[in-house]
Every structure is written in C-alpha cells, then in structure tokens.
Amino acid sequence: MARFFEIVELSNGDIVLRRSDDADADALVSIHFSEDAKASLQAHHMDVARVMLEAGVRKVGELSGMEVEQDDFDAPEHEQRLH
C-alpha cells in the first residue's frame, strides 16, 4: 500500500512531515524556526521548510534506489495549519 505524507504547521509553530493517513502518529521530521528566523524570512518559513523536506525526501529516495518525481512535490492548493 502506498503511503502519502503531508507537511503541516502545528499550533506551536513547528513544521512537520507526517503520514497523511495517521494524524495522531509522531512526526517523521520536525523543523523549528526561531522567531528571529521567521522574521527574517518574512512569512516564507513554510516555503523554506517545504524545500528542506523535499531535499530530504529526494536524498532518502536516492539512497534507497527509489525515484522521486517532480510531480510528487506539486504545491498544495492551500496551506494547512493546525491549531
């Protein structure tokens, strides 16, 4: 069965990669930007986190021999933020 992942910003400001079929599971990866970093990114912290996570997924795919398609990283229709 194929697994799908989602990138979400939690209420504490952390941005996480998790399995989309199990919102209660622990995050696979978590990124935390300081308030100073967020201020310097001028509200683009989600974009930066997404690129960081994409690079990680691509590297894992490369190391495991799996091919990751560009279409796998299409921009979401809307940003998801959990409160």
LUMLUMTI-933572 format. One record per residue: residue in one letter; y negated, x, z of N, C-alpha, C in turn; chain; residue number from 1. Coordinates in nm, 2 decimals. Atoms other than C-alpha are relative to their C-alpha. Layout:
<sites>
+------+--------+--------+--------+--------+--------+--------+--------+--------+--------+-------+------+
: resn :     nY :     nX :     nZ :    caY :    caX :    caZ :     cY :     cX :     cZ : chain : resi :
+------+--------+--------+--------+--------+--------+--------+--------+--------+--------+-------+------+
:    A :      Y :      X :      Z :      Y :      X :      Z :      Y :      X :      Z :     A :  NUM :
...
+------+--------+--------+--------+--------+--------+--------+--------+--------+--------+-------+------+
</sites>
This chain:
<sites>
+------+--------+--------+--------+--------+--------+--------+--------+--------+--------+-------+------+
: resn :     nY :     nX :     nZ :    caY :    caX :    caZ :     cY :     cX :     cZ : chain : resi :
+------+--------+--------+--------+--------+--------+--------+--------+--------+--------+-------+------+
:    M :   0.12 :   0.08 :   0.00 :   0.00 :   0.00 :   0.00 :  -0.12 :   0.09 :   0.00 :     A :    1 :
:    A :   0.12 :  -0.08 :   0.00 :  -0.34 :   0.14 :  -0.09 :  -0.09 :  -0.03 :   0.12 :     A :    2 :
:    R :   0.09 :   0.01 :  -0.11 :  -0.59 :   0.20 :   0.18 :  -0.14 :   0.01 :  -0.05 :     A :    3 :
:    F :   0.14 :   0.00 :   0.04 :  -0.96 :   0.13 :   0.15 :  -0.08 :   0.04 :   0.12 :     A :    4 :
:    F :   0.08 :  -0.04 :  -0.10 :  -1.23 :   0.28 :   0.35 :  -0.14 :  -0.05 :  -0.01 :     A :    5 :
:    E :   0.13 :   0.04 :   0.01 :  -1.58 :   0.18 :   0.44 :  -0.09 :   0.09 :   0.09 :     A :    6 :
:    I :   0.09 :  -0.08 :  -0.07 :  -1.89 :   0.36 :   0.56 :  -0.10 :  -0.10 :   0.07 :     A :    7 :
:    V :   0.09 :   0.10 :  -0.07 :  -2.09 :   0.17 :   0.83 :  -0.08 :   0.08 :   0.10 :     A :    8 :
:    E :   0.08 :  -0.05 :  -0.11 :  -2.37 :   0.24 :   1.07 :   0.02 :  -0.08 :   0.12 :     A :    9 :
:    L :  -0.03 :   0.08 :  -0.12 :  -2.28 :   0.14 :   1.42 :  -0.13 :  -0.02 :   0.08 :     A :   10 :
:    S :   0.12 :   0.03 :  -0.08 :  -2.52 :   0.00 :   1.68 :  -0.06 :   0.11 :   0.07 :     A :   11 :
:    N :   0.06 :  -0.12 :  -0.06 :  -2.56 :   0.34 :   1.84 :  -0.06 :   0.10 :  -0.09 :     A :   12 :
:    G :   0.06 :  -0.09 :   0.10 :  -2.68 :   0.49 :   1.51 :   0.10 :   0.09 :  -0.06 :     A :   13 :
:    D :  -0.10 :  -0.08 :   0.07 :  -2.36 :   0.68 :   1.43 :   0.04 :  -0.06 :  -0.13 :     A :   14 :
:    I :  -0.05 :   0.05 :   0.12 :  -2.24 :   0.65 :   1.08 :   0.15 :   0.05 :  -0.01 :     A :   15 :
:    V :  -0.14 :  -0.03 :  -0.01 :  -1.86 :   0.63 :   1.05 :   0.07 :  -0.04 :  -0.13 :     A :   16 :
:    L :  -0.09 :   0.04 :   0.10 :  -1.59 :   0.63 :   0.79 :   0.12 :  -0.06 :   0.07 :     A :   17 :
:    R :  -0.12 :   0.06 :  -0.06 :  -1.31 :   0.39 :   0.88 :   0.08 :  -0.08 :  -0.10 :     A :   18 :
:    R :  -0.08 :   0.08 :   0.09 :  -1.03 :   0.19 :   0.73 :  -0.06 :  -0.14 :   0.00 :     A :   19 :
:    S :   0.06 :   0.13 :   0.01 :  -1.17 :  -0.13 :   0.60 :   0.09 :  -0.12 :   0.05 :     A :   20 :
:    D :  -0.09 :   0.10 :  -0.04 :  -0.86 :  -0.33 :   0.70 :   0.02 :   0.00 :   0.15 :     A :   21 :
:    D :  -0.02 :  -0.01 :  -0.15 :  -0.89 :  -0.24 :   1.07 :  -0.13 :   0.04 :   0.07 :     A :   22 :
:    A :   0.13 :  -0.03 :  -0.05 :  -1.24 :  -0.26 :   1.21 :   0.01 :   0.04 :   0.15 :     A :   23 :
:    D :  -0.02 :  -0.04 :  -0.14 :  -1.10 :  -0.21 :   1.57 :   0.05 :   0.14 :   0.01 :     A :   24 :
:    A :  -0.06 :  -0.14 :  -0.01 :  -0.94 :   0.13 :   1.48 :  -0.11 :   0.10 :   0.02 :     A :   25 :
:    D :   0.10 :  -0.11 :  -0.02 :  -1.11 :   0.45 :   1.57 :  -0.05 :   0.05 :  -0.14 :     A :   26 :
:    A :   0.06 :  -0.05 :   0.12 :  -1.34 :   0.60 :   1.31 :   0.08 :   0.13 :  -0.04 :     A :   27 :
:    L :  -0.06 :  -0.12 :   0.05 :  -1.18 :   0.87 :   1.09 :  -0.10 :   0.11 :   0.01 :     A :   28 :
:    V :   0.11 :  -0.10 :   0.00 :  -1.51 :   1.06 :   1.07 :  -0.12 :  -0.07 :   0.06 :     A :   29 :
:    S :   0.12 :   0.05 :  -0.05 :  -1.83 :   1.01 :   1.26 :  -0.11 :   0.10 :  -0.02 :     A :   30 :
:    I :   0.12 :  -0.08 :   0.02 :  -2.18 :   1.15 :   1.17 :  -0.11 :  -0.05 :   0.09 :     A :   31 :
:    H :   0.11 :   0.04 :  -0.08 :  -2.46 :   1.15 :   1.42 :  -0.12 :   0.09 :  -0.04 :     A :   32 :
:    F :   0.13 :  -0.07 :   0.03 :  -2.82 :   1.24 :   1.32 :  -0.09 :  -0.02 :   0.12 :     A :   33 :
:    S :   0.10 :   0.01 :  -0.11 :  -3.07 :   1.32 :   1.59 :  -0.12 :  -0.08 :  -0.05 :     A :   34 :
:    E :   0.12 :   0.08 :   0.04 :  -3.39 :   1.11 :   1.59 :  -0.09 :   0.09 :  -0.08 :     A :   35 :
:    D :   0.09 :  -0.09 :   0.08 :  -3.58 :   1.42 :   1.46 :   0.06 :   0.01 :  -0.15 :     A :   36 :
:    A :  -0.06 :   0.00 :   0.13 :  -3.33 :   1.44 :   1.17 :  -0.03 :  -0.13 :  -0.08 :     A :   37 :
:    K :   0.02 :   0.13 :   0.07 :  -3.36 :   1.07 :   1.09 :  -0.15 :  -0.01 :  -0.04 :     A :   38 :
:    A :   0.14 :   0.01 :   0.03 :  -3.74 :   1.10 :   1.10 :  -0.03 :   0.09 :  -0.12 :     A :   39 :
:    S :   0.03 :  -0.09 :   0.11 :  -3.74 :   1.39 :   0.86 :   0.07 :  -0.05 :  -0.13 :     A :   40 :
:    L :  -0.07 :   0.05 :   0.12 :  -3.50 :   1.21 :   0.62 :  -0.07 :  -0.13 :  -0.04 :     A :   41 :
:    Q :   0.08 :   0.12 :   0.04 :  -3.74 :   0.91 :   0.61 :   0.08 :  -0.12 :  -0.04 :     A :   42 :
:    A :  -0.09 :   0.12 :   0.02 :  -3.48 :   0.63 :   0.63 :   0.11 :   0.03 :  -0.11 :     A :   43 :
:    H :  -0.10 :  -0.03 :   0.10 :  -3.25 :   0.81 :   0.38 :   0.13 :   0.06 :   0.07 :     A :   44 :
:    H :  -0.12 :  -0.06 :  -0.07 :  -2.99 :   0.91 :   0.65 :   0.13 :  -0.06 :  -0.04 :     A :   45 :
:    M :  -0.13 :   0.06 :   0.05 :  -2.73 :   0.66 :   0.52 :   0.04 :   0.07 :  -0.14 :     A :   46 :
:    D :  -0.03 :  -0.07 :   0.13 :  -2.76 :   0.82 :   0.17 :   0.05 :   0.14 :   0.02 :     A :   47 :
:    V :  -0.05 :  -0.14 :  -0.03 :  -2.72 :   1.17 :   0.31 :   0.14 :   0.00 :   0.06 :     A :   48 :
:    A :  -0.14 :   0.01 :  -0.06 :  -2.42 :   1.06 :   0.53 :   0.10 :  -0.04 :  -0.11 :     A :   49 :
:    R :  -0.09 :   0.05 :   0.10 :  -2.26 :   0.89 :   0.23 :   0.04 :   0.12 :  -0.09 :     A :   50 :
:    V :  -0.03 :  -0.12 :   0.08 :  -2.29 :   1.21 :   0.02 :   0.09 :   0.10 :   0.08 :     A :   51 :
:    M :  -0.08 :  -0.09 :  -0.09 :  -2.15 :   1.42 :   0.31 :   0.15 :  -0.05 :   0.00 :     A :   52 :
:    L :  -0.13 :   0.06 :  -0.01 :  -1.85 :   1.18 :   0.34 :   0.07 :   0.01 :  -0.13 :     A :   53 :
:    E :  -0.06 :  -0.01 :   0.13 :  -1.79 :   1.17 :  -0.03 :   0.05 :   0.14 :  -0.03 :     A :   54 :
:    A :  -0.05 :  -0.14 :   0.02 :  -1.77 :   1.55 :  -0.04 :   0.12 :   0.03 :   0.08 :     A :   55 :
:    G :  -0.12 :  -0.02 :  -0.08 :  -1.52 :   1.55 :   0.24 :   0.12 :  -0.07 :  -0.06 :     A :   56 :
:    V :  -0.11 :   0.07 :   0.06 :  -1.30 :   1.29 :   0.07 :   0.04 :   0.07 :  -0.12 :     A :   57 :
:    R :  -0.04 :  -0.08 :   0.12 :  -1.31 :   1.49 :  -0.25 :   0.07 :   0.12 :   0.03 :     A :   58 :
:    K :  -0.07 :  -0.12 :  -0.04 :  -1.21 :   1.80 :  -0.07 :   0.14 :  -0.03 :   0.05 :     A :   59 :
:    V :  -0.13 :   0.04 :  -0.05 :  -0.92 :   1.63 :   0.10 :   0.09 :  -0.04 :  -0.12 :     A :   60 :
:    G :  -0.08 :   0.03 :   0.12 :  -0.81 :   1.49 :  -0.24 :   0.04 :   0.12 :  -0.07 :     A :   61 :
:    E :  -0.03 :  -0.13 :   0.07 :  -0.84 :   1.84 :  -0.39 :   0.11 :   0.07 :   0.07 :     A :   62 :
:    L :  -0.10 :  -0.08 :  -0.07 :  -0.63 :   2.00 :  -0.12 :   0.13 :  -0.07 :   0.00 :     A :   63 :
:    S :  -0.13 :   0.08 :   0.00 :  -0.37 :   1.72 :  -0.13 :   0.06 :  -0.02 :  -0.14 :     A :   64 :
:    G :  -0.05 :   0.02 :   0.14 :  -0.34 :   1.71 :  -0.51 :  -0.03 :  -0.13 :  -0.05 :     A :   65 :
:    M :   0.04 :   0.14 :   0.04 :  -0.49 :   1.36 :  -0.53 :  -0.13 :   0.01 :  -0.08 :     A :   66 :
:    E :   0.12 :   0.01 :   0.08 :  -0.75 :   1.28 :  -0.79 :  -0.09 :  -0.11 :   0.05 :     A :   67 :
:    V :   0.10 :   0.10 :  -0.05 :  -1.07 :   1.11 :  -0.67 :  -0.09 :  -0.03 :  -0.12 :     A :   68 :
:    E :   0.09 :   0.04 :   0.12 :  -1.26 :   0.91 :  -0.94 :  -0.14 :  -0.02 :   0.05 :     A :   69 :
:    Q :   0.14 :   0.02 :  -0.03 :  -1.63 :   0.89 :  -0.95 :  -0.03 :  -0.15 :   0.03 :     A :   70 :
:    D :   0.01 :   0.14 :  -0.02 :  -1.59 :   0.51 :  -0.96 :   0.03 :  -0.04 :   0.15 :     A :   71 :
:    D :  -0.04 :   0.03 :  -0.14 :  -1.44 :   0.53 :  -0.61 :  -0.13 :   0.00 :   0.09 :     A :   72 :
:    F :   0.12 :  -0.01 :  -0.08 :  -1.80 :   0.60 :  -0.49 :  -0.11 :  -0.08 :  -0.05 :     A :   73 :
:    D :   0.11 :   0.08 :   0.04 :  -2.00 :   0.33 :  -0.65 :  -0.08 :  -0.04 :   0.12 :     A :   74 :
:    A :   0.09 :   0.04 :  -0.11 :  -2.30 :   0.24 :  -0.44 :   0.04 :  -0.15 :   0.04 :     A :   75 :
:    P :  -0.03 :   0.14 :  -0.05 :  -2.23 :  -0.07 :  -0.22 :  -0.11 :  -0.09 :  -0.04 :     A :   76 :
:    E :   0.10 :   0.10 :   0.03 :  -2.40 :  -0.39 :  -0.31 :  -0.11 :  -0.02 :   0.11 :     A :   77 :
:    H :   0.09 :   0.00 :  -0.11 :  -2.56 :  -0.39 :   0.03 :   0.04 :   0.09 :   0.11 :     A :   78 :
:    E :  -0.03 :  -0.09 :  -0.12 :  -2.58 :  -0.16 :   0.33 :   0.06 :  -0.09 :   0.11 :     A :   79 :
:    Q :  -0.06 :   0.07 :  -0.11 :  -2.37 :  -0.26 :   0.62 :  -0.03 :   0.07 :   0.13 :     A :   80 :
:    R :   0.04 :  -0.05 :  -0.13 :  -2.50 :  -0.22 :   0.97 :   0.06 :  -0.09 :   0.11 :     A :   81 :
:    L :  -0.06 :   0.07 :  -0.11 :  -2.31 :  -0.33 :   1.28 :  -0.09 :   0.00 :   0.12 :     A :   82 :
:    H :   0.08 :   0.01 :  -0.13 :  -2.50 :  -0.45 :   1.59 :   0.08 :  -0.05 :   0.11 :     A :   83 :
+------+--------+--------+--------+--------+--------+--------+--------+--------+--------+-------+------+
</sites>
